[in-house]
Amino acid sequence: MPSSRKPQRLVVLVSGSGTNLQSLIDAAQDPAYGAVVVAVGADRDDIEGLARAERAGIPTFVRTVKQFTSREHWDRALADTVAAFEPDLVVLAGFMKLVGEDFLDRFAGRTVNTHPALCPSFPGTNGPADALAYGVKVTGATLFVVDGGVDTGPIVAQAVVPVEDDDDVETLHERIKVAERDMLVENVGRLAREGITITDRKVRFGA
């Protein structure tokens, strides 16, 4: 029986090629997915992520840090722009900036991000390289609710990727990206359809 619930509104923020974004756009073509991408924002101009959105007929916006006199002003302007699209959920899909207090105050508990490692291990921008250097046998990807830290928010889902003996950073990261995309699409859909509750950092599906 089809759900009578309205599709949840997603604003997706990107910084690069937008492969995760494309997967979300494709998934949202199915009404049963439960979500629709209503806008795509970026922190830089002329990136493929914006072009993907434009080809799909999705409104786009750019807010670069250098447009503003401070990081705080940028954060406030980004939050204002996102809020204008009335999102139910904000997805950071390869967005390479940390959002600040203003943004988190506006969208607390409604902003998710992915990280190419199994949090809390290997936070920051070099997750695959750090995992390889440490010699772990498995790594992967994490979907989490964004908080004020670096890759520290409550964990929504994780996907495990084995580390092969002949891996280098590029081959490992490519396999992580595949698992990350699948995890992101599946769990954003569940977030849209079911909602979540967070108690003592433990995330449970079902509002």
Backbone as JSON Lines, residues from 0, in Angstrom:
{"i":0,"aa":"M","n":[0.85,-1.19,0.0],"ca":[0.0,0.0,0.0],"c":[0.89,1.24,0.0]}
{"i":1,"aa":"P","n":[0.72,2.18,-0.93],"ca":[1.59,3.34,-0.99],"c":[1.42,4.22,0.24]}
{"i":2,"aa":"S","n":[2.54,4.85,0.65],"ca":[2.49,5.73,1.81],"c":[1.83,7.05,1.45]}
{"i":3,"aa":"S","n":[1.06,7.56,2.41],"ca":[0.42,8.85,2.18],"c":[1.3,10.0,2.67]}
{"i":4,"aa":"R","n":[2.46,9.66,3.24],"ca":[3.36,10.68,3.75],"c":[4.01,11.45,2.6]}
{"i":5,"aa":"K","n":[4.09,12.76,2.76],"ca":[4.72,13.57,1.72],"c":[6.21,13.26,1.65]}
{"i":6,"aa":"P","n":[6.8,13.29,0.45],"ca":[8.25,13.08,0.36],"c":[9.0,14.1,1.21]}
{"i":7,"aa":"Q","n":[10.05,13.64,1.87],"ca":[10.87,14.54,2.67],"c":[11.75,15.38,1.74]}
{"i":8,"aa":"R","n":[11.93,16.63,2.09],"ca":[12.69,17.58,1.28],"c":[14.17,17.52,1.66]}
{"i":9,"aa":"L","n":[15.02,17.23,0.68],"ca":[16.46,17.14,0.91],"c":[17.17,18.34,0.27]}
{"i":10,"aa":"V","n":[18.03,18.99,1.03],"ca":[19.01,19.91,0.46],"c":[20.36,19.22,0.59]}
{"i":11,"aa":"V","n":[21.06,19.11,-0.53],"ca":[22.34,18.41,-0.57],"c":[23.45,19.43,-0.81]}
{"i":12,"aa":"L","n":[24.52,19.36,0.0],"ca":[25.67,20.24,-0.15],"c":[26.86,19.44,-0.68]}
{"i":13,"aa":"V","n":[27.53,19.99,-1.7],"ca":[28.62,19.28,-2.38],"c":[29.81,20.21,-2.55]}
{"i":14,"aa":"S","n":[30.98,19.59,-2.81],"ca":[32.19,20.36,-3.11],"c":[32.91,19.88,-4.35]}
{"i":15,"aa":"G","n":[32.45,18.78,-4.94],"ca":[33.21,18.21,-6.05],"c":[32.35,17.59,-7.12]}
{"i":16,"aa":"S","n":[32.66,16.34,-7.47],"ca":[32.04,15.73,-8.65],"c":[30.59,15.33,-8.44]}
{"i":17,"aa":"G","n":[30.18,15.14,-7.2],"ca":[28.77,14.89,-6.93],"c":[28.28,13.49,-7.25]}
{"i":18,"aa":"T","n":[29.16,12.47,-7.11],"ca":[28.7,11.11,-7.39],"c":[27.68,10.64,-6.35]}
{"i":19,"aa":"N","n":[27.89,11.0,-5.09],"ca":[26.88,10.67,-4.06],"c":[25.57,11.39,-4.34]}
{"i":20,"aa":"L","n":[25.68,12.65,-4.73],"ca":[24.49,13.42,-5.1],"c":[23.73,12.74,-6.22]}
{"i":21,"aa":"Q","n":[24.45,12.3,-7.25],"ca":[23.78,11.65,-8.38],"c":[23.02,10.42,-7.94]}
{"i":22,"aa":"S","n":[23.61,9.66,-7.03],"ca":[22.93,8.47,-6.53],"c":[21.64,8.84,-5.8]}
{"i":23,"aa":"L","n":[21.65,9.94,-5.05],"ca":[20.44,10.39,-4.37],"c":[19.39,10.89,-5.37]}
{"i":24,"aa":"I","n":[19.84,11.62,-6.38],"ca":[18.9,12.1,-7.41],"c":[18.24,10.91,-8.11]}
{"i":25,"aa":"D","n":[19.05,9.91,-8.44],"ca":[18.52,8.73,-9.13],"c":[17.52,8.0,-8.24]}
{"i":26,"aa":"A","n":[17.87,7.8,-6.97],"ca":[16.99,7.08,-6.05],"c":[15.67,7.81,-5.87]}
{"i":27,"aa":"A","n":[15.73,9.14,-5.84],"ca":[14.54,9.94,-5.59],"c":[13.56,9.94,-6.76]}
{"i":28,"aa":"Q","n":[13.97,9.38,-7.9],"ca":[13.03,9.25,-9.02],"c":[11.89,8.28,-8.69]}
{"i":29,"aa":"D","n":[12.15,7.39,-7.75],"ca":[11.14,6.41,-7.35],"c":[10.31,7.02,-6.22]}
{"i":30,"aa":"P","n":[9.01,7.22,-6.41],"ca":[8.19,7.81,-5.35],"c":[8.25,7.03,-4.03]}
{"i":31,"aa":"A","n":[8.52,5.74,-4.11],"ca":[8.6,4.93,-2.89],"c":[9.84,5.25,-2.05]}
{"i":32,"aa":"Y","n":[10.8,5.96,-2.63],"ca":[12.01,6.29,-1.89],"c":[11.7,7.18,-0.68]}
{"i":33,"aa":"G","n":[10.74,8.08,-0.85],"ca":[10.3,8.88,0.28],"c":[10.96,10.23,0.43]}
{"i":34,"aa":"A","n":[11.82,10.6,-0.53],"ca":[12.52,11.87,-0.44],"c":[12.72,12.45,-1.82]}
{"i":35,"aa":"V","n":[12.88,13.76,-1.89],"ca":[13.14,14.45,-3.14],"c":[14.19,15.53,-2.89]}
{"i":36,"aa":"V","n":[15.15,15.66,-3.82],"ca":[16.19,16.69,-3.7],"c":[15.61,18.01,-4.2]}
{"i":37,"aa":"V","n":[15.46,18.99,-3.3],"ca":[14.84,20.26,-3.68],"c":[15.86,21.35,-3.99]}
{"i":38,"aa":"A","n":[17.12,21.17,-3.58],"ca":[18.17,22.15,-3.89],"c":[19.53,21.52,-3.65]}
{"i":39,"aa":"V","n":[20.52,22.03,-4.38],"ca":[21.91,21.6,-4.21],"c":[22.77,22.84,-4.03]}
{"i":40,"aa":"G","n":[23.54,22.86,-2.96],"ca":[24.43,23.98,-2.7],"c":[25.88,23.55,-2.73]}
{"i":41,"aa":"A","n":[26.77,24.52,-2.93],"ca":[28.2,24.23,-3.0],"c":[28.99,25.37,-2.38]}
{"i":42,"aa":"D","n":[30.24,25.06,-2.03],"ca":[31.15,26.08,-1.48],"c":[32.15,26.53,-2.53]}
{"i":43,"aa":"R","n":[31.91,26.16,-3.79],"ca":[32.79,26.61,-4.88],"c":[32.01,26.57,-6.19]}
{"i":44,"aa":"D","n":[32.47,27.36,-7.14],"ca":[31.8,27.45,-8.44],"c":[32.31,26.37,-9.39]}
{"i":45,"aa":"D","n":[31.56,26.18,-10.46],"ca":[32.03,25.4,-11.62],"c":[32.48,23.99,-11.25]}
{"i":46,"aa":"I","n":[31.64,23.28,-10.5],"ca":[31.96,21.89,-10.17],"c":[30.9,20.99,-10.79]}
{"i":47,"aa":"E","n":[31.28,19.75,-10.99],"ca":[30.38,18.8,-11.65],"c":[29.13,18.53,-10.8]}
{"i":48,"aa":"G","n":[29.27,18.61,-9.48],"ca":[28.1,18.42,-8.63],"c":[26.98,19.39,-8.95]}
{"i":49,"aa":"L","n":[27.32,20.65,-9.18],"ca":[26.31,21.65,-9.56],"c":[25.74,21.34,-10.94]}
{"i":50,"aa":"A","n":[26.61,20.92,-11.86],"ca":[26.14,20.59,-13.21],"c":[25.16,19.42,-13.18]}
{"i":51,"aa":"R","n":[25.42,18.45,-12.33],"ca":[24.5,17.31,-12.2],"c":[23.12,17.79,-11.76]}
{"i":52,"aa":"A","n":[23.11,18.68,-10.77],"ca":[21.83,19.2,-10.29],"c":[21.11,19.98,-11.39]}
{"i":53,"aa":"E","n":[21.85,20.82,-12.1],"ca":[21.24,21.63,-13.15],"c":[20.66,20.76,-14.26]}
{"i":54,"aa":"R","n":[21.37,19.68,-14.61],"ca":[20.85,18.77,-15.63],"c":[19.56,18.09,-15.17]}
{"i":55,"aa":"A","n":[19.42,17.92,-13.86],"ca":[18.22,17.3,-13.32],"c":[17.12,18.31,-13.02]}
{"i":56,"aa":"G","n":[17.38,19.59,-13.34],"ca":[16.37,20.61,-13.1],"c":[16.21,21.01,-11.64]}
{"i":57,"aa":"I","n":[17.26,20.8,-10.85],"ca":[17.22,21.1,-9.41],"c":[17.88,22.45,-9.17]}
{"i":58,"aa":"P","n":[17.24,23.36,-8.4],"ca":[17.85,24.66,-8.1],"c":[19.2,24.5,-7.41]}
{"i":59,"aa":"T","n":[20.14,25.41,-7.72],"ca":[21.47,25.37,-7.12],"c":[21.83,26.73,-6.54]}
{"i":60,"aa":"F","n":[22.79,26.71,-5.62],"ca":[23.34,27.96,-5.08],"c":[24.79,27.72,-4.68]}
{"i":61,"aa":"V","n":[25.56,28.8,-4.65],"ca":[26.97,28.74,-4.24],"c":[27.21,29.78,-3.16]}
{"i":62,"aa":"R","n":[27.82,29.36,-2.08],"ca":[28.26,30.28,-1.02],"c":[29.71,29.94,-0.72]}
{"i":63,"aa":"T","n":[30.64,30.75,-1.25],"ca":[32.05,30.54,-0.99],"c":[32.46,31.33,0.25]}
{"i":64,"aa":"V","n":[33.4,30.81,0.99],"ca":[33.85,31.48,2.21],"c":[34.39,32.88,1.89]}
{"i":65,"aa":"K","n":[35.07,33.02,0.75],"ca":[35.7,34.31,0.42],"c":[34.69,35.39,0.08]}
{"i":66,"aa":"Q","n":[33.41,35.02,-0.11],"ca":[32.39,36.04,-0.34],"c":[32.06,36.82,0.93]}
{"i":67,"aa":"F","n":[32.53,36.34,2.09],"ca":[32.1,36.9,3.37],"c":[33.3,37.36,4.19]}
{"i":68,"aa":"T","n":[33.03,38.26,5.13],"ca":[34.11,38.85,5.92],"c":[34.61,37.93,7.02]}
{"i":69,"aa":"S","n":[33.86,36.9,7.34],"ca":[34.3,35.95,8.36],"c":[33.66,34.59,8.1]}
{"i":70,"aa":"R","n":[34.24,33.58,8.71],"ca":[33.69,32.23,8.59],"c":[32.28,32.18,9.22]}
{"i":71,"aa":"E","n":[32.09,32.96,10.29],"ca":[30.79,32.99,10.95],"c":[29.72,33.58,10.04]}
{"i":72,"aa":"H","n":[30.07,34.64,9.31],"ca":[29.11,35.24,8.37],"c":[28.78,34.25,7.24]}
{"i":73,"aa":"W","n":[29.79,33.54,6.78],"ca":[29.55,32.52,5.75],"c":[28.6,31.46,6.27]}
{"i":74,"aa":"D","n":[28.85,30.99,7.48],"ca":[28.03,29.94,8.06],"c":[26.57,30.39,8.2]}
{"i":75,"aa":"R","n":[26.39,31.64,8.63],"ca":[25.03,32.17,8.8],"c":[24.33,32.29,7.45]}
{"i":76,"aa":"A","n":[25.08,32.77,6.44],"ca":[24.48,32.92,5.1],"c":[24.14,31.56,4.5]}
{"i":77,"aa":"L","n":[25.02,30.59,4.72],"ca":[24.74,29.24,4.22],"c":[23.47,28.7,4.88]}
{"i":78,"aa":"A","n":[23.37,28.88,6.2],"ca":[22.18,28.4,6.92],"c":[20.92,29.1,6.42]}
{"i":79,"aa":"D","n":[21.0,30.4,6.19],"ca":[19.83,31.14,5.7],"c":[19.39,30.64,4.33]}
{"i":80,"aa":"T","n":[20.37,30.39,3.46],"ca":[20.05,29.94,2.1],"c":[19.43,28.55,2.13]}
{"i":81,"aa":"V","n":[20.02,27.66,2.91],"ca":[19.47,26.31,3.03],"c":[18.05,26.37,3.59]}
{"i":82,"aa":"A","n":[17.86,27.18,4.62],"ca":[16.54,27.27,5.28],"c":[15.46,27.73,4.32]}
{"i":83,"aa":"A","n":[15.83,28.56,3.33],"ca":[14.84,29.07,2.38],"c":[14.19,27.95,1.57]}
{"i":84,"aa":"F","n":[14.86,26.81,1.47],"ca":[14.29,25.67,0.73],"c":[13.49,24.73,1.64]}
{"i":85,"aa":"E","n":[13.37,25.09,2.91],"ca":[12.54,24.35,3.87],"c":[12.85,22.85,3.88]}
{"i":86,"aa":"P","n":[14.11,22.5,4.13],"ca":[14.46,21.07,4.1],"c":[13.99,20.33,5.34]}
{"i":87,"aa":"D","n":[13.65,19.07,5.14],"ca":[13.46,18.16,6.26],"c":[14.79,17.56,6.69]}
{"i":88,"aa":"L","n":[15.71,17.43,5.73],"ca":[17.0,16.81,5.98],"c":[18.05,17.5,5.1]}
{"i":89,"aa":"V","n":[19.23,17.74,5.68],"ca":[20.36,18.29,4.93],"c":[21.42,17.21,4.84]}
{"i":90,"aa":"V","n":[21.88,16.94,3.61],"ca":[22.86,15.89,3.39],"c":[24.16,16.53,2.9]}
{"i":91,"aa":"L","n":[25.24,16.34,3.66],"ca":[26.56,16.79,3.23],"c":[27.18,15.64,2.43]}
{"i":92,"aa":"A","n":[27.23,15.8,1.13],"ca":[27.66,14.71,0.23],"c":[28.99,15.12,-0.41]}
{"i":93,"aa":"G","n":[30.09,14.85,0.31],"ca":[31.37,15.3,-0.18],"c":[31.54,16.8,-0.01]}
{"i":94,"aa":"F","n":[30.91,17.37,1.0],"ca":[31.03,18.81,1.28],"c":[32.25,19.0,2.16]}
{"i":95,"aa":"M","n":[33.24,19.76,1.68],"ca":[34.55,19.81,2.31],"c":[34.73,21.0,3.26]}
{"i":96,"aa":"K","n":[33.66,21.48,3.82],"ca":[33.74,22.53,4.83],"c":[33.0,22.06,6.08]}
{"i":97,"aa":"L","n":[33.53,22.48,7.23],"ca":[32.83,22.22,8.48],"c":[31.78,23.29,8.69]}
{"i":98,"aa":"V","n":[30.54,22.88,8.91],"ca":[29.5,23.86,9.22],"c":[29.65,24.26,10.69]}
{"i":99,"aa":"G","n":[29.19,25.49,11.01],"ca":[29.41,26.04,12.33],"c":[28.15,26.08,13.19]}
{"i":100,"aa":"E","n":[28.23,26.88,14.25],"ca":[27.16,26.9,15.25],"c":[25.83,27.35,14.69]}
{"i":101,"aa":"D","n":[25.85,28.41,13.88],"ca":[24.59,28.91,13.32],"c":[23.88,27.81,12.53]}
{"i":102,"aa":"F","n":[24.65,27.16,11.69],"ca":[24.08,26.1,10.85],"c":[23.54,24.97,11.71]}
{"i":103,"aa":"L","n":[24.33,24.52,12.67],"ca":[23.91,23.39,13.5],"c":[22.72,23.75,14.38]}
{"i":104,"aa":"D","n":[22.66,25.01,14.83],"ca":[21.49,25.43,15.61],"c":[20.21,25.33,14.78]}
{"i":105,"aa":"R","n":[20.32,25.67,13.51],"ca":[19.14,25.67,12.63],"c":[18.71,24.25,12.25]}
{"i":106,"aa":"F","n":[19.69,23.37,12.07],"ca":[19.39,22.05,11.51],"c":[19.88,20.92,12.41]}
{"i":107,"aa":"A","n":[19.86,21.15,13.71],"ca":[20.32,20.14,14.67],"c":[19.5,18.85,14.51]}
{"i":108,"aa":"G","n":[20.22,17.74,14.44],"ca":[19.55,16.45,14.31],"c":[19.0,16.16,12.94]}
{"i":109,"aa":"R","n":[19.17,17.11,12.01],"ca":[18.61,16.95,10.66],"c":[19.68,17.04,9.58]}
{"i":110,"aa":"T","n":[20.95,17.05,9.99],"ca":[22.06,17.14,9.04],"c":[22.91,15.88,9.16]}
{"i":111,"aa":"V","n":[23.13,15.21,8.03],"ca":[23.95,14.0,8.04],"c":[25.12,14.14,7.07]}
{"i":112,"aa":"N","n":[26.17,13.38,7.37],"ca":[27.39,13.43,6.57],"c":[27.96,12.02,6.51]}
{"i":113,"aa":"T","n":[28.82,11.77,5.53],"ca":[29.53,10.51,5.47],"c":[31.01,10.74,5.67]}
{"i":114,"aa":"H","n":[31.68,9.69,6.16],"ca":[33.12,9.74,6.36],"c":[33.72,8.42,5.88]}
{"i":115,"aa":"P","n":[34.82,8.46,5.1],"ca":[35.37,7.22,4.54],"c":[36.27,6.45,5.51]}
{"i":116,"aa":"A","n":[35.71,6.15,6.67],"ca":[36.36,5.3,7.67],"c":[35.28,4.85,8.65]}
{"i":117,"aa":"L","n":[35.64,3.92,9.52],"ca":[34.7,3.45,10.53],"c":[34.89,4.29,11.79]}
{"i":118,"aa":"C","n":[34.06,5.34,11.93],"ca":[34.18,6.2,13.1],"c":[33.99,5.37,14.37]}
{"i":119,"aa":"P","n":[34.69,5.71,15.47],"ca":[35.49,6.92,15.66],"c":[36.93,6.84,15.16]}
{"i":120,"aa":"S","n":[37.3,5.78,14.45],"ca":[38.67,5.68,13.94],"c":[38.89,6.63,12.76]}
{"i":121,"aa":"F","n":[40.1,7.17,12.69],"ca":[40.61,7.9,11.52],"c":[39.7,9.05,11.07]}
{"i":122,"aa":"P","n":[39.41,10.0,11.96],"ca":[38.66,11.19,11.54],"c":[39.51,12.1,10.67]}
{"i":123,"aa":"G","n":[38.85,13.11,10.06],"ca":[39.58,14.09,9.26],"c":[39.59,13.75,7.79]}
{"i":124,"aa":"T","n":[40.47,14.39,7.06],"ca":[40.42,14.34,5.6],"c":[41.2,13.19,4.98]}
{"i":125,"aa":"N","n":[41.91,12.4,5.8],"ca":[42.78,11.35,5.24],"c":[42.4,9.97,5.73]}
{"i":126,"aa":"G","n":[41.09,9.7,5.9],"ca":[40.65,8.44,6.47],"c":[41.22,7.2,5.81]}
{"i":127,"aa":"P","n":[41.1,7.05,4.48],"ca":[41.64,5.85,3.84],"c":[43.16,5.71,4.0]}
{"i":128,"aa":"A","n":[43.9,6.8,3.84],"ca":[45.35,6.75,3.99],"c":[45.74,6.4,5.41]}
{"i":129,"aa":"D","n":[45.05,6.98,6.39],"ca":[45.37,6.7,7.79],"c":[45.08,5.23,8.13]}
{"i":130,"aa":"A","n":[43.97,4.71,7.61],"ca":[43.64,3.3,7.86],"c":[44.71,2.38,7.26]}
{"i":131,"aa":"L","n":[45.13,2.7,6.05],"ca":[46.15,1.89,5.38],"c":[47.47,1.94,6.15]}
{"i":132,"aa":"A","n":[47.85,3.13,6.57],"ca":[49.11,3.3,7.3],"c":[49.09,2.57,8.64]}
{"i":133,"aa":"Y","n":[47.92,2.5,9.26],"ca":[47.82,1.85,10.58],"c":[47.85,0.34,10.47]}
{"i":134,"aa":"G","n":[47.51,-0.16,9.28],"ca":[47.55,-1.6,9.07],"c":[46.3,-2.34,9.48]}
{"i":135,"aa":"V","n":[45.16,-1.63,9.52],"ca":[43.92,-2.32,9.88],"c":[43.52,-3.3,8.78]}
{"i":136,"aa":"K","n":[42.76,-4.3,9.15],"ca":[42.32,-5.32,8.19],"c":[40.97,-4.99,7.57]}
{"i":137,"aa":"V","n":[40.18,-4.17,8.26],"ca":[38.92,-3.68,7.71],"c":[38.82,-2.19,7.98]}
{"i":138,"aa":"T","n":[38.2,-1.48,7.06],"ca":[37.84,-0.09,7.26],"c":[36.45,0.06,6.64]}
{"i":139,"aa":"G","n":[36.09,1.24,6.17],"ca":[34.77,1.36,5.57],"c":[34.29,2.79,5.53]}
{"i":140,"aa":"A","n":[32.98,2.95,5.73],"ca":[32.36,4.27,5.66],"c":[31.32,4.38,6.76]}
{"i":141,"aa":"T","n":[31.1,5.61,7.21],"ca":[30.17,5.9,8.3],"c":[29.23,7.01,7.89]}
{"i":142,"aa":"L","n":[27.94,6.83,8.14],"ca":[26.95,7.9,8.01],"c":[26.6,8.35,9.42]}
{"i":143,"aa":"F","n":[26.7,9.66,9.67],"ca":[26.49,10.14,11.03],"c":[25.71,11.45,11.02]}
{"i":144,"aa":"V","n":[25.08,11.73,12.16],"ca":[24.39,13.0,12.36],"c":[25.44,14.03,12.76]}
{"i":145,"aa":"V","n":[25.5,15.14,12.04],"ca":[26.57,16.12,12.24],"c":[26.4,16.83,13.58]}
{"i":146,"aa":"D","n":[27.51,16.95,14.3],"ca":[27.55,17.77,15.51],"c":[28.71,18.75,15.39]}
{"i":147,"aa":"G","n":[29.14,19.34,16.49],"ca":[30.16,20.38,16.42],"c":[31.58,19.88,16.27]}
{"i":148,"aa":"G","n":[31.79,18.57,16.27],"ca":[33.13,18.02,16.15],"c":[33.47,17.62,14.73]}
{"i":149,"aa":"V","n":[34.64,17.0,14.57],"ca":[35.08,16.5,13.26],"c":[34.79,15.01,13.2]}
{"i":150,"aa":"D","n":[33.75,14.65,12.46],"ca":[33.36,13.24,12.28],"c":[33.05,12.57,13.62]}
{"i":151,"aa":"T","n":[32.39,13.29,14.53],"ca":[32.15,12.79,15.88],"c":[30.67,12.56,16.19]}
{"i":152,"aa":"G","n":[29.76,12.83,15.27],"ca":[28.34,12.78,15.57],"c":[27.81,11.37,15.75]}
{"i":153,"aa":"P","n":[26.59,11.24,16.28],"ca":[25.96,9.94,16.46],"c":[25.89,9.17,15.15]}
{"i":154,"aa":"I","n":[26.19,7.87,15.21],"ca":[26.33,7.05,14.01],"c":[24.99,6.48,13.59]}
{"i":155,"aa":"V","n":[24.64,6.74,12.34],"ca":[23.4,6.22,11.75],"c":[23.63,4.85,11.14]}
{"i":156,"aa":"A","n":[24.72,4.67,10.41],"ca":[25.0,3.41,9.72],"c":[26.49,3.33,9.41]}
{"i":157,"aa":"Q","n":[26.97,2.11,9.24],"ca":[28.35,1.88,8.83],"c":[28.4,0.74,7.82]}
{"i":158,"aa":"A","n":[29.36,0.84,6.92],"ca":[29.6,-0.21,5.92],"c":[31.06,-0.63,6.01]}
{"i":159,"aa":"V","n":[31.29,-1.93,6.07],"ca":[32.64,-2.46,6.26],"c":[33.27,-2.81,4.91]}
{"i":160,"aa":"V","n":[34.53,-2.39,4.74],"ca":[35.29,-2.69,3.52],"c":[36.6,-3.36,3.93]}
{"i":161,"aa":"P","n":[36.88,-4.59,3.46],"ca":[38.15,-5.24,3.77],"c":[39.32,-4.49,3.14]}
{"i":162,"aa":"V","n":[40.44,-4.48,3.85],"ca":[41.68,-3.93,3.3],"c":[42.47,-5.09,2.71]}
{"i":163,"aa":"E","n":[42.75,-5.0,1.4],"ca":[43.48,-6.07,0.72],"c":[44.99,-5.84,0.85]}
{"i":164,"aa":"D","n":[45.75,-6.93,0.76],"ca":[47.2,-6.84,0.94],"c":[47.85,-5.92,-0.09]}
{"i":165,"aa":"D","n":[47.29,-5.88,-1.31],"ca":[47.91,-5.08,-2.37],"c":[47.26,-3.7,-2.53]}
{"i":166,"aa":"D","n":[46.43,-3.29,-1.59],"ca":[45.78,-1.98,-1.69],"c":[46.78,-0.85,-1.6]}
{"i":167,"aa":"D","n":[46.55,0.19,-2.39],"ca":[47.13,1.5,-2.12],"c":[45.97,2.42,-1.75]}
{"i":168,"aa":"V","n":[46.28,3.68,-1.47],"ca":[45.23,4.58,-1.0],"c":[44.13,4.73,-2.04]}
{"i":169,"aa":"E","n":[44.51,4.79,-3.31],"ca":[43.52,5.01,-4.36],"c":[42.58,3.81,-4.51]}
{"i":170,"aa":"T","n":[43.12,2.61,-4.55],"ca":[42.25,1.44,-4.73],"c":[41.35,1.24,-3.52]}
{"i":171,"aa":"L","n":[41.89,1.47,-2.33],"ca":[41.08,1.32,-1.12],"c":[39.97,2.37,-1.09]}
{"i":172,"aa":"H","n":[40.32,3.6,-1.41],"ca":[39.32,4.68,-1.36],"c":[38.22,4.45,-2.39]}
{"i":173,"aa":"E","n":[38.56,3.93,-3.56],"ca":[37.54,3.67,-4.57],"c":[36.53,2.63,-4.08]}
{"i":174,"aa":"R","n":[37.01,1.58,-3.42],"ca":[36.09,0.58,-2.89],"c":[35.24,1.15,-1.74]}
{"i":175,"aa":"I","n":[35.86,1.99,-0.94],"ca":[35.1,2.65,0.13],"c":[34.0,3.51,-0.46]}
{"i":176,"aa":"K","n":[34.3,4.24,-1.53],"ca":[33.3,5.13,-2.14],"c":[32.07,4.36,-2.61]}
{"i":177,"aa":"V","n":[32.29,3.16,-3.17],"ca":[31.15,2.35,-3.63],"c":[30.27,1.98,-2.44]}
{"i":178,"aa":"A","n":[30.9,1.5,-1.37],"ca":[30.13,1.12,-0.18],"c":[29.46,2.35,0.44]}
{"i":179,"aa":"E","n":[30.14,3.48,0.41],"ca":[29.61,4.72,0.98],"c":[28.35,5.17,0.24]}
{"i":180,"aa":"R","n":[28.38,5.1,-1.08],"ca":[27.21,5.51,-1.87],"c":[26.0,4.63,-1.57]}
{"i":181,"aa":"D","n":[26.23,3.32,-1.54],"ca":[25.12,2.4,-1.26],"c":[24.54,2.66,0.12]}
{"i":182,"aa":"M","n":[25.42,2.84,1.11],"ca":[24.99,3.1,2.48],"c":[24.22,4.41,2.57]}
{"i":183,"aa":"L","n":[24.72,5.44,1.9],"ca":[24.08,6.76,1.95],"c":[22.67,6.7,1.37]}
{"i":184,"aa":"V","n":[22.55,6.12,0.18],"ca":[21.24,6.09,-0.48],"c":[20.24,5.28,0.34]}
{"i":185,"aa":"E","n":[20.65,4.11,0.8],"ca":[19.73,3.26,1.56],"c":[19.26,3.97,2.83]}
{"i":186,"aa":"N","n":[20.18,4.59,3.56],"ca":[19.84,5.12,4.87],"c":[19.22,6.5,4.83]}
{"i":187,"aa":"V","n":[19.52,7.31,3.83],"ca":[18.78,8.56,3.67],"c":[17.32,8.26,3.35]}
{"i":188,"aa":"G","n":[17.09,7.23,2.53],"ca":[15.72,6.81,2.27],"c":[15.01,6.38,3.54]}
{"i":189,"aa":"R","n":[15.7,5.6,4.37],"ca":[15.09,5.18,5.64],"c":[14.83,6.37,6.55]}
{"i":190,"aa":"L","n":[15.78,7.3,6.6],"ca":[15.58,8.52,7.41],"c":[14.33,9.26,6.96]}
{"i":191,"aa":"A","n":[14.17,9.36,5.65],"ca":[13.01,10.07,5.11],"c":[11.71,9.36,5.43]}
{"i":192,"aa":"R","n":[11.71,8.04,5.29],"ca":[10.48,7.28,5.48],"c":[10.14,7.03,6.94]}
{"i":193,"aa":"E","n":[11.17,6.84,7.77],"ca":[10.93,6.38,9.14],"c":[11.28,7.41,10.21]}
{"i":194,"aa":"G","n":[12.2,8.33,9.9],"ca":[12.72,9.22,10.93],"c":[13.66,8.47,11.87]}
{"i":195,"aa":"I","n":[14.27,9.21,12.8],"ca":[15.16,8.6,13.78],"c":[14.92,9.21,15.15]}
{"i":196,"aa":"T","n":[15.33,8.48,16.16],"ca":[15.45,9.03,17.51],"c":[16.9,8.81,17.94]}
{"i":197,"aa":"I","n":[17.42,9.75,18.74],"ca":[18.79,9.66,19.24],"c":[18.74,9.74,20.76]}
{"i":198,"aa":"T","n":[19.23,8.69,21.42],"ca":[19.26,8.65,22.88],"c":[20.65,8.21,23.31]}
{"i":199,"aa":"D","n":[21.36,9.08,24.05],"ca":[22.71,8.75,24.51],"c":[23.59,8.29,23.35]}
{"i":200,"aa":"R","n":[23.56,9.04,22.27],"ca":[24.33,8.79,21.04],"c":[23.83,7.62,20.24]}
{"i":201,"aa":"K","n":[22.88,6.85,20.75],"ca":[22.41,5.68,20.01],"c":[21.28,6.11,19.07]}
{"i":202,"aa":"V","n":[21.48,5.85,17.77],"ca":[20.5,6.23,16.75],"c":[19.6,5.03,16.46]}
{"i":203,"aa":"R","n":[18.32,5.27,16.53],"ca":[17.34,4.24,16.19],"c":[16.39,4.77,15.14]}
{"i":204,"aa":"F","n":[16.1,3.95,14.12],"ca":[15.11,4.35,13.12],"c":[13.71,4.27,13.73]}
{"i":205,"aa":"G","n":[12.86,5.19,13.28],"ca":[11.51,5.27,13.8],"c":[11.37,6.51,14.66]}
{"i":206,"aa":"A","n":[10.55,7.45,14.22],"ca":[10.41,8.71,14.94],"c":[9.63,8.49,16.23]}
